[in-house]
Amino acid sequence: MSDRIRDRFAQLEGRAALVTFVCGGDPAPELTAPILHALVRGGADIIEIGMPFTDPMADGPAIQAGNIRALGAGISLRKLLAIVADFRRTDPATPLVLMGYVNPVLAYGAGFARDAVAAGLDGVILVDLPPEEVGELDLSGLHRIRLATPTTDDARLPAVLNGASGFLYYVAVAGVTGQNSAEAGDIAAAVGRLKAATRLPVAVGFGVKTPQQAAEIARHADAVVVGSAIVDLVGAASARQSNDIPGEVERFVTALATAVRSARLESAA
């Protein structure tokens, strides 16, 4: 199994990681690799890539629209793995996590894990795959990153953590992506409870839209996840036919990364 995720967290020297999410193939397959590189240039430490799917039930309007744009442009999971392999030729270090739903993986067939690892992916987040059923799916060589939510109580948490690796993704608000934001006090308490139960880094996402929000979470969590805001930016840039979507993404991510990296220094001061 790749150690890129573990190594990246080890390199942070006490600061939180910035985890960014984009929809694979949005707004066009040929722009995905340039956008991935733009995320890295902007300061993303780990990248989540959304698998194309028609029914992303845990996602809000922004990511739903991103999926529609990507599928309309002809993306597929096989094409996405080829894009990842192309990205890996020039970036061997940035951890890449495939995020989405189990249906595309099942439709891909038995060779998914083998092909994903060969392409250079490090882990998967399958939102709708219960921990009790993950053993029926071959994910060999990939970190199995699990989700915990505000309703994951102490009785349920051991099942979520059983077999988990890479990091634990804490969904900070009930509901779909990009709609609401959690209070800082609630996040601090939740992160403390989770870290008492696992040695995995705890990443916090859902509802993080601004550098200020990202910095507040970075004071408590091991990582901050920003997704819908980036997908919204891509959608808006595409709608006005921008000729520099990667550049716009890079500038926004630079602001996020600056805020995340200075958050704990500001707290100490």
DRENRODO-166604 format. One record per residue: x, y, z of N, C-alpha, C in turn; residue in three letters. Coordinates in steps of 0.1 Angstrom, whole numbers, padded with zeros to 4 digits, always signed. Atoms other than C-alpha are relative to their C-alpha. Layout:
# DRENRODO-166604
XYZXYZXYZALA/...
//
This chain:
# DRENRODO-166604
+0008-0012+0000+0000+0000+0000+0009+0013+0000MET/-0007-0013+0000+0012+0035-0008+0000+0006+0014SER/-0001-0007-0013+0025+0055+0022-0001+0015-0003ASP/+0000-0014+0003+0019+0089+0005-0008+0008+0010ARG/+0008-0007-0010-0009+0098+0029+0007+0002+0013ILE/-0007+0000-0013+0010+0089+0060+0012+0009-0001ARG/-0011-0009+0001+0041+0106+0047-0003+0015+0000ASP/+0004-0014+0001+0023+0138+0039-0004+0006+0014ARG/+0004-0005-0013+0008+0141+0074+0013+0001+0009PHE/-0012-0001-0007+0043+0134+0088+0008+0012-0003ALA/-0008-0011+0005+0057+0163+0068-0005+0014+0004GLN/+0007-0013-0002+0033+0190+0081+0006+0008+0011LEU/-0007-0007-0011+0054+0199+0112-0010+0008+0009GLU/+0009-0006-0010+0025+0206+0135-0012+0008-0006GLY/+0012-0008+0005+0001+0224+0111-0010-0010-0006ARG/+0010+0008+0006-0031+0211+0096+0002-0001-0015ALA/-0001+0002+0014-0033+0197+0061-0012+0007-0007ALA/+0011-0005+0009-0054+0213+0033-0004-0011-0010LEU/+0005+0011+0009-0075+0186+0015-0010+0007-0009VAL/+0009-0006+0010-0092+0198-0017-0007-0011-0008THR/+0008+0010+0008-0120+0181-0037-0004+0007-0013PHE/+0005-0004+0013-0128+0184-0073-0007-0012-0007VAL/+0007+0010+0008-0152+0165-0096+0009-0004-0012CYS/-0008+0005+0011-0132+0143-0120-0007+0002-0013GLY/+0006-0002+0013-0139+0154-0156-0007+0013-0001GLY/+0007-0013+0000-0154+0188-0146+0009+0011-0002ASP/+0012+0000+0009-0159+0208-0167+0003-0008-0013PRO/-0003+0009+0012-0141+0186-0193+0012-0009+0004ALA/-0011+0009-0004-0118+0156-0190+0014+0005-0002PRO/-0013-0005+0003-0089+0174-0206+0005+0011+0009GLU/-0003-0010-0009-0090+0200-0179+0003-0006+0014LEU/-0002+0006-0014-0088+0176-0149+0014+0000+0004THR/-0014+0001-0004-0051+0170-0149+0006+0014+0002ALA/-0005-0014-0003-0043+0208-0152-0006+0005+0013PRO/+0006-0005-0012-0067+0215-0124+0006-0007+0012ILE/-0007+0007-0011-0051+0188-0102+0014+0007+0003LEU/-0013-0006-0002-0017+0204-0108-0002+0014+0006HIS/+0003-0014-0006-0032+0239-0100-0003-0001+0015ALA/+0002+0002-0014-0044+0225-0067+0013-0001+0008LEU/-0013+0002-0007-0009+0214-0058+0008+0013+0000VAL/-0007-0013+0000+0006+0247-0069-0006+0010+0010ARG/+0006-0009-0010-0019+0265-0047+0002-0004+0014GLY/-0004+0004-0013-0009+0245-0017-0009-0011+0006GLY/+0007+0012-0005-0032+0215-0015+0009-0011+0004ALA/-0009+0010-0005-0016+0188+0006-0005-0014-0004ASP/+0007+0012+0004-0041+0160-0003-0011+0004-0010ILE/+0010-0003+0009-0065+0158-0032-0010-0011+0000ILE/+0011+0009+0002-0099+0141-0033-0006+0002-0014GLU/+0005-0001+0014-0112+0134-0068-0014-0007+0000ILE/+0013+0006+0001-0149+0128-0072-0002-0009-0012GLY/+0003+0009+0011-0160+0098-0092-0013+0005-0007MET/+0012-0003+0007-0186+0106-0119-0011-0009+0004PRO/+0011+0008-0004-0220+0094-0108-0013+0009-0002PHE/+0013-0007+0003-0256+0103-0117-0008+0004+0012THR/+0008-0001-0012-0270+0101-0082+0008+0002+0013ASP/-0009-0003-0012-0246+0117-0056-0009+0005+0012PRO/+0010-0004-0009-0271+0116-0028+0004+0007+0013MET/-0005-0007-0012-0249+0130+0000+0005+0014-0004ALA/-0006-0013+0005-0239+0160-0022-0011+0010-0002ASP/+0009-0011+0003-0255+0194-0025+0000+0004-0014GLY/+0002-0004+0014-0263+0214-0056+0014+0002-0007PRO/-0012-0003+0007-0227+0224-0064+0007-0012-0005ALA/-0007+0012+0004-0212+0189-0065-0010-0008-0010ILE/+0009+0006+0010-0244+0176-0082+0002+0006-0014GLN/-0002-0006+0013-0239+0201-0109+0013-0003-0006ALA/-0013+0004+0005-0202+0192-0112-0001-0014-0006GLY/+0001+0013+0005-0211+0156-0117-0007+0000-0014ASN/+0007-0001+0012-0236+0165-0144+0009+0006-0011ILE/-0009-0006+0010-0211+0187-0162+0011-0011-0005ARG/-0010+0010+0003-0185+0159-0160-0005-0011-0009ALA/+0006+0011+0008-0208+0132-0173-0004+0004-0014LEU/+0003-0005+0013-0220+0154-0200+0011+0002-0009GLY/-0012-0002+0008-0185+0160-0211+0007-0014-0004ALA/-0004+0013+0004-0180+0122-0214+0010-0007+0009GLY/-0009+0007-0010-0160+0113-0183-0006-0014+0004ILE/+0004+0013-0005-0161+0077-0170+0011-0003+0010SER/-0009+0004-0010-0143+0060-0142+0013-0005-0006LEU/-0012+0005+0008-0119+0043-0167+0008+0012-0005ARG/-0007-0012+0005-0110+0077-0182+0006+0007+0011LYS/-0005-0008-0011-0106+0092-0148+0013-0007+0005LEU/-0013+0007-0005-0080+0065-0138+0011+0003-0010LEU/-0011-0004+0010-0061+0073-0171+0005+0014+0003ALA/-0004-0014-0003-0061+0110-0161+0009+0000+0013ILE/-0009+0002-0012-0047+0100-0126+0014-0005-0004VAL/-0013+0005+0004-0020+0080-0143+0009+0011-0007ALA/-0007-0011+0007-0011+0110-0165+0005+0010+0011ASP/-0005-0009-0010-0009+0132-0134+0012-0005+0008PHE/-0010+0007-0008+0013+0107-0116+0014+0001-0007ARG/-0012+0000+0007+0039+0109-0143+0009+0012+0004ARG/-0008-0012-0004+0049+0144-0131-0002+0004+0014THR/+0002-0003-0015+0037+0144-0095-0001-0014+0007ASP/+0000+0013-0007+0047+0112-0076-0003+0001+0014PRO/+0000-0002-0014+0042+0127-0042-0014+0003+0006ALA/+0013-0005-0006+0007+0143-0037-0010-0012+0001THR/+0009+0010-0001-0017+0119-0022-0013+0003-0007PRO/+0012-0001+0007-0048+0112-0043-0010-0010+0005LEU/+0011+0009-0006-0081+0098-0029-0012+0001-0009VAL/+0012+0000+0008-0110+0088-0050-0012+0000+0009LEU/+0012-0001-0009-0143+0098-0034-0013-0001-0008MET/+0013+0001+0006-0178+0089-0043-0009-0011+0005GLY/+0010+0009-0004-0203+0061-0043+0004-0014-0006TYR/-0004+0014+0003-0201+0023-0046-0004-0004-0014VAL/+0005+0004+0013-0221+0020-0078+0010+0000-0011ASN/-0010+0000+0011-0194+0031-0102+0011-0010+0002PRO/-0010+0010-0003-0169+0008-0085-0005-0014-0004VAL/+0006+0013+0003-0192-0022-0088-0002-0001-0016LEU/+0002+0001+0015-0200-0013-0125+0014-0002-0007ALA/-0014+0001+0006-0162-0011-0132+0004-0015+0000TYR/-0003+0014+0000-0158-0047-0122+0012-0004+0009GLY/-0010+0006-0009-0132-0069-0105+0013+0006+0000ALA/-0014-0006+0001-0101-0051-0116+0001+0014+0005GLY/-0001-0014-0004-0109-0018-0100+0012+0003+0009PHE/-0011-0003-0009-0085-0020-0071+0014+0000-0006ALA/-0013+0001+0007-0056-0032-0092+0002+0012-0009ARG/-0002-0011+0009-0062-0005-0118+0002+0013+0007ASP/-0002-0012-0008-0066+0022-0092+0014+0002+0005ALA/-0013-0001-0006-0034+0014-0075+0011+0002-0011VAL/-0009-0002+0011-0016+0011-0109+0000+0014-0005ALA/+0002-0013+0004-0029+0045-0118+0007+0010+0009ALA/-0007-0009-0010-0014+0060-0086-0009+0006+0010GLY/+0009-0004-0011-0044+0064-0063+0005-0006+0013LEU/-0004+0004-0013-0038+0061-0026-0011-0005+0009ASP/+0010+0004-0009-0072+0056-0011-0014+0003-0006GLY/+0014-0002+0005-0110+0056-0015-0009+0004+0012VAL/+0011-0004-0009-0139+0072+0003-0013-0004-0007ILE/+0012+0005+0006-0171+0053-0006-0012+0004+0010LEU/+0009-0006-0009-0199+0074+0010-0011-0010+0005VAL/+0012+0008-0003-0227+0048+0008+0004-0015+0003ASP/-0004+0014-0003-0207+0016+0017+0002-0001+0015LEU/-0001+0002-0015-0213+0006+0053+0012-0008+0003PRO/-0012+0008-0004-0182-0007+0072-0003-0015+0000PRO/+0003+0014-0001-0200-0040+0076+0001-0007-0013GLU/+0001+0006+0013-0201-0046+0039+0013+0002-0009GLU/-0012-0004+0008-0167-0033+0028+0008-0013-0003VAL/-0008+0012+0003-0152-0068+0030-0004-0008-0012GLY/+0005+0007+0013-0173-0079+0000+0006+0007-0012GLU/-0005-0007+0012-0155-0054-0022+0016+0000+0001LEU/-0015+0000+0000-0118-0057-0032+0005+0014-0001ASP/-0007-0013+0000-0100-0026-0022+0015-0001+0003LEU/-0014+0003-0004-0066-0041-0019+0010+0010-0005SER/-0010-0010+0003-0037-0017-0018-0004+0015+0001GLY/+0005-0013-0001-0059+0013-0012-0004+0003+0015LEU/+0005-0004-0013-0065+0032+0021-0015+0001+0000HIS/+0015-0001-0001-0101+0028+0032-0003+0011+0010ARG/+0002-0012-0008-0110+0062+0045-0015+0001+0003ILE/+0014+0001-0005-0142+0063+0066-0005+0013+0004ARG/+0007-0012-0004-0167+0089+0074-0006-0001+0014LEU/+0007-0001-0013-0179+0099+0109-0008+0013-0001ALA/+0010-0011+0001-0208+0123+0114-0004+0004+0014THR/+0005-0004-0014-0224+0142+0143-0009-0010+0006PRO/+0009+0011-0005-0247+0112+0147+0007-0013+0003THR/-0007+0012-0003-0219+0087+0150+0004+0000+0015THR/-0002+0000-0015-0221+0079+0187+0011-0010+0004ASP/-0011+0008-0005-0197+0060+0209-0002-0015-0003ASP/+0003+0014+0003-0215+0027+0202+0003-0003-0014ALA/-0002+0002+0015-0212+0031+0164+0015+0002-0004ARG/-0013-0004+0004-0177+0046+0163+0010-0012-0002LEU/-0009+0011+0003-0157+0013+0167-0002-0007-0013PRO/+0002+0007+0013-0174-0002+0137+0005+0009-0012ALA/-0005-0009+0010-0166+0029+0116+0016-0001-0001VAL/-0015+0000+0000-0129+0027+0127+0006-0013-0004LEU/-0006+0013+0003-0125-0010+0122+0004-0001-0015ASN/-0005+0001+0014-0104-0014+0091+0003+0013-0007GLY/-0003-0013+0006-0101+0023+0085+0015+0003+0000ALA/-0014-0004+0001-0068+0038+0074+0001+0013-0008SER/-0002-0012+0007-0053+0069+0059-0003+0012+0009GLY/+0004-0010-0009-0073+0094+0078-0015-0002+0002PHE/+0014+0001-0002-0108+0097+0093-0006+0014-0004LEU/+0006-0012+0005-0131+0122+0076-0013+0003+0008TYR/+0012-0004-0008-0155+0140+0100-0008+0009-0008TYR/+0010-0008+0007-0186+0153+0083-0006+0009+0011VAL/+0003-0009-0011-0191+0184+0104-0015+0004+0002ALA/+0014-0004-0001-0228+0190+0097-0009-0012-0006VAL/+0009+0009+0006-0258+0168+0091-0006+0006-0013ALA/+0005-0005+0012-0271+0170+0056+0009-0002-0012GLY/-0008+0002+0012-0255+0174+0021+0011+0010+0000VAL/-0012-0008+0001-0223+0190+0011-0003+0014-0004THR/+0001-0013+0004-0219+0227+0008-0011+0009+0004GLY/+0012-0008-0003-0250+0239+0025+0001+0008+0013GLN/-0001-0006-0013-0243+0246+0062+0014-0002+0006ASN/-0013+0001-0006-0213+0252+0084-0002-0002+0015SER/+0001+0003-0014-0207+0239+0119+0007+0011+0008ALA/-0006-0009-0009-0198+0260+0149+0014-0005+0004GLU/-0014+0004-0003-0161+0261+0159+0000-0008+0013ALA/+0000+0007-0012-0169+0249+0194-0005-0015-0001GLY/+0005+0014+0003-0188+0219+0181+0011-0008-0007ASP/-0011+0007+0007-0159+0210+0158+0011-0004+0010ILE/-0010+0003-0010-0134+0212+0186-0004-0011+0009ALA/+0004+0011-0008-0154+0189+0208-0001-0013-0007ALA/+0001+0013+0008-0161+0164+0180+0014-0005-0003ALA/-0013+0005+0003-0124+0163+0170+0007-0006+0012VAL/-0005+0005-0012-0114+0158+0206-0005-0014+0003GLY/+0006+0014-0003-0138+0128+0210+0006-0010-0010ARG/-0005+0010+0010-0126+0112+0177+0014-0003+0002LEU/-0015+0003-0002-0089+0116+0185+0002-0008+0012LYS/-0001+0009-0011-0095+0099+0218-0002-0015-0004ALA/+0003+0013+0004-0107+0069+0199+0009-0006-0011ALA/-0008+0004+0011-0082+0067+0170+0013+0007-0001THR/-0013-0007+0003-0046+0075+0161+0000+0005-0014ARG/+0001-0005+0014-0057+0083+0125-0001+0015+0001LEU/+0003-0014+0001-0055+0120+0115-0015+0002-0002PRO/+0014-0003+0002-0089+0136+0117-0002+0012-0009VAL/+0003-0011+0009-0100+0157+0087-0015+0004+0001ALA/+0014-0006-0002-0131+0180+0089-0004+0007-0013VAL/+0005-0006+0012-0152+0189+0059-0015+0002+0001GLY/+0014-0003+0002-0187+0198+0046-0003+0014+0005PHE/+0003-0014-0004-0196+0235+0046+0011+0009+0002GLY/-0012-0010-0001-0161+0250+0045+0001+0007-0013VAL/+0001-0008+0012-0163+0278+0020+0010+0011-0001LYS/-0008-0011+0001-0139+0305+0029+0014-0002+0007THR/-0013+0001-0008-0102+0309+0041-0002+0002+0015PRO/+0002-0002-0014-0115+0322+0074-0006-0013+0007GLN/+0005+0012-0006-0136+0291+0080+0010-0011+0000GLN/-0011+0010+0001-0107+0269+0069+0010+0002+0011ALA/-0010-0003-0011-0084+0286+0094-0006-0004+0013ALA/+0007+0004-0013-0109+0281+0123+0001-0015+0002GLU/+0000+0015-0001-0111+0244+0116+0014-0005+0002ILE/-0014+0005-0001-0073+0241+0112+0006+0002+0014ALA/-0005-0002-0014-0068+0253+0148-0003-0013+0008ARG/+0004+0012-0008-0085+0220+0160+0003-0013-0007HIS/+0000+0013+0008-0084+0193+0132+0014-0002-0006ALA/-0012+0004+0007-0055+0175+0115+0000+0004-0014ASP/+0002-0004+0014-0069+0185+0081-0013+0007-0002ALA/+0012-0007+0003-0095+0208+0066-0003-0004-0015VAL/+0004+0004+0014-0115+0196+0035-0009+0011-0006VAL/+0008-0010+0007-0128+0221+0010-0003-0006-0014VAL/+0005+0006+0013-0149+0209-0019-0010+0008-0008GLY/+0010-0007+0008-0181+0226-0029+0004+0014-0005SER/-0004-0013+0005-0165+0260-0030+0009+0000-0012ALA/-0009+0002+0012-0139+0248-0055-0008-0004-0012ILE/+0008+0005+0011-0165+0230-0076-0009+0011-0005VAL/+0008-0012+0004-0187+0262-0075+0009+0009-0009ASP/-0009-0009+0008-0157+0282-0088+0002-0006-0014LEU/-0001+0006+0013-0151+0257-0116-0012+0002-0008VAL/+0012-0001+0008-0187+0258-0126-0003+0014-0005GLY/+0002-0014+0004-0189+0296-0126+0010+0004-0011ALA/-0010-0003+0010-0156+0299-0146-0004-0006-0013ALA/+0004+0007+0012-0169+0273-0171-0012+0008-0006SER/+0012-0007+0006-0202+0292-0175+0003+0013-0007ALA/-0003-0012+0007-0185+0324-0185+0012-0003-0009ARG/-0009+0005+0010-0161+0304-0207+0014+0006+0003GLN/-0014-0005-0004-0129+0314-0188+0010-0009-0007SER/-0011+0008+0007-0097+0304-0206+0011-0003+0010ASN/-0010+0003-0010-0079+0300-0173-0006-0006+0013ASP/+0006+0006-0012-0099+0278-0150+0011-0006+0010ILE/-0010+0005-0010-0068+0261-0135+0006+0012+0007PRO/-0005-0012-0007-0054+0296-0127-0009+0005+0010GLY/+0010-0005-0010-0086+0307-0110+0000-0010+0012GLU/+0000+0010-0010-0086+0274-0090+0013+0002+0009VAL/-0013-0002-0007-0049+0280-0080-0001+0012+0009GLU/+0000-0012-0009-0055+0315-0067-0009-0002+0012ARG/+0009+0003-0011-0085+0304-0046+0007-0009+0010PHE/-0006+0009-0008-0066+0275-0032+0012+0006+0008VAL/-0011-0007-0007-0036+0297-0024-0005+0007+0012THR/+0006-0007-0011-0058+0318-0002-0004-0009+0011ALA/+0003+0010-0010-0071+0287+0016+0012-0005+0007LEU/-0013+0005-0006-0036+0273+0021+0007+0010+0009ALA/-0006-0010-0008-0023+0305+0034-0007+0001+0014THR/+0008-0001-0012-0051+0307+0060+0002-0013+0009ALA/-0002+0013-0007-0047+0270+0070+0014+0000+0006VAL/-0014+0002-0005-0009+0272+0074+0003+0011+0011ARG/-0003-0010-0010-0010+0304+0095-0010-0001+0012SER/+0011+0001-0010-0040+0293+0117+0006-0002+0014ALA/-0005+0004-0014-0021+0277+0146+0011+0010+0005ARG/-0009-0010-0004+0006+0304+0145-0007+0012+0006LEU/+0008-0011-0006-0021+0330+0151-0005-0004+0013GLU/+0006+0005-0013-0036+0309+0179+0011+0001+0011SER/-0011+0000-0010-0002+0307+0196+0004+0014+0004ALA/-0003-0014-0003+0003+0344+0193-0010+0007+0009ALA/
//
